[in-house]
Amino acid sequence: MSNTIEDFLTADQEQQIVAAIRRAEKTTSGEIRVHIERHTDLDVLERTKEVFHSLKMDTTAQQNGVLIYVAVDDHIFAIYGDEGINKVVPNNFWESTKNAIQHKFKEGNFTQGLIDGILLAGVQLQHYFPWDHDDINELSDEISKG
C-alpha cells in the first residue's frame, strides 16, 4: 500500500477532476472544491467543515462554496455546503450527489465518482445560484491535499 495521495489519483485524473469543476462552475456561481487526504481522526463531517474553513471557502460573496472531502484510507467522504446554500436548498439536497459518488467509489472508480458528483452538484446548484456574466471564480479549482 502506498503512502501518497498521488497514488490515489494520477496527474491526468486530477486534471480530469479540475476540468469537471470548471465545467460545473460554468453553469453556477457556486464554488466547488475537492480535498483529499489519507486519514482523519475526526468525525468526517467535522473534518470536512474544518478543511472548508481552512481553505477559506467561507469567504465567497454568496456563501455558496461546496467542498467534497475524501479520506482515502478511511474509505469515507463528505459533502459540505456553505450557509448561503443550506439556507435555500431542501434538507436532502446533497443525497443524490453523495449517492452518485458512492456508486462509483464502490466500483473502485474514484475519478469518475468525483467527476459525477461535481457535475451533479453543478447542475443542482444552478437552480439556486445560476451563473451570470459578472461571475468571477472566487476559489481555486485545483484539488487540495492534506
Buried (B, 14 or more C-beta within 10 A) or exposed (E): EEEEBEEBBEEEBBEBBBEBBBEBBEBBBBBBBBBBBBEBEEEBEEBBBBBBEEBEBBEBEBBBBBBBBBBBEBEBBBBBBBEBBBEEBEEEBBEBBBEBBEBBBEEEEBBBBBBBBBBBBBBBBBEBBEBEEEBEEBBEBEBBBB
